[in-house]
Amino acid sequence: MKLTIVIEKDSSGYFAYCPELEGCISQGDTLEEAIANIKEAVELYLETLTSEEFEEIKRKKVFTSTIEVQVA
């Protein structure tokens, strides 16, 4: 199963979350640690779902893109 993760650098390391899974977040001191931790968090999150909830997650679509804006 492929899911989207977002990773942000902050003052204490890296913060990661999965938009498809509400409330599924993690962190790490390094980028690699954050990725490993969010992967584990996602796996644990998915294990707690009912079959109906799991099917709903599989149908959910998240799109990512970039935009360009002008700043005065």
N, C-alpha and C positions, 0 to 999 in steps of 0.2 A: 504494500500500500504506500502510495506517495502522498505526502502532506507538505504544506507550505510551512516554513519556519522563518521568523524574522529575528535577526540578531542585531542588537544595538550596543555600542561601546558606551560605557558610562565611567564615572570616576572610580568605581570599585572593581571594574572588570567588564564582563559582558552579560547582557540581559537577553534572554531568548524566550519567544513564545510562539504558539501555533494558532493562527487565526481560526482555523476550522474547529478547534477544540477550546471552547470558552473556558478561561481560567487555567489553561495548561501553560505554565510558565516555569522557567528555570534560570540559572545563572552559572557563571564560571569565572575563574580568575583569568583564564586564557580563552581564546576563540575555540580551540580544540576541546577544552573542558566544557565550555558552554554547549557545544554541539553534542557531545556525548551525554551531557546531563539532560538536554531537552529530548534527545532520542529516548532515553530511559523514562522520562516523564510521560512522553507520548505513549510508549508501550504500556506503562502502568495505567494511564488514563483509559486507553482502549480496552484493557482487561476488565474494567469496572462497568462497562456499558452493557445494557440489555441488547438483545439482538435487534430490537426495533430502533434503539438509539444508534447502534452501529450502522444500520442501513441508512438512517438519516444522515450520518456523517459522510458516508460514501457518496450520497447524492449532492452534498454541499460543494459548491464551487467557489474558489477564491482566485481572483485574478491579480496579477502584479504588473506594474508598468512604471515608466518614468515619464515625467513631464519636464518641459523646459519653460521657464518664465524669465521675464526681464525684470531686473531690479534697478530702480532709479538711483 
